[in-house]
């Protein structure tokens, strides 16, 4: 379980969060909703420490990250936490100079030191899971938005994270591509993955959520 306790975040004089508590429960899907500017993406990024918090603590046992740690110690703990989470960005963030297979195998090979053959075998299985098995040699510029997002989901799963974080995974997609991505997320949910997803779409939020959080 990822636990947020007493979390605070401000930008200059603006207080975005104060005293925020949240649990991400294993095997369940937490959906975060709210108006633009309410802090949805910031909250998701604080969960895996792409954004530092100003108060409170983020905990993924035994890792504990209280606010105010010296930078070197914060970086060490944040890196350890990120190795146990996967992130799917709104803008895909695939590496344009790498083909689909290399995008998915990069983190296991470089960060986890998985041999290339094993990493590629796992990547092919994940790409099949998200319906992109036929695209291993294609480059991101030759993918549609929905295809790129499904590859991004496979890439995030390649390090075998304990929780998958999805930031507006369907926001820039047409209805057909959205349906493809939603099917993949629904399949992950059915398989018991722990998911936290930001969305502005109330229909999608209610369709997928076990817990629904609305930021005011």
Buried (B, 14 or more C-beta within 10 A) or exposed (E): EBBBBBBBBEEEEEEBBEEBEBBBEEEBBBBBBBEEEBBBBBBBBBBBBBBBBBBBBBBBEEBBBBBEBEEEEBEBBBEBBBBBBBBBBBEBEBEEEBBBBBBBBBBBBEEEEBEEEEBBEBBBEBBEBBBBBEBBEBBBEEBEBBBBBBBBBBBBBBBEBBBBBBBBBBBBBEEEBBEBBBEBBEEBBEEEBBBBBBBBBEEBBEBBBEBBBEBE
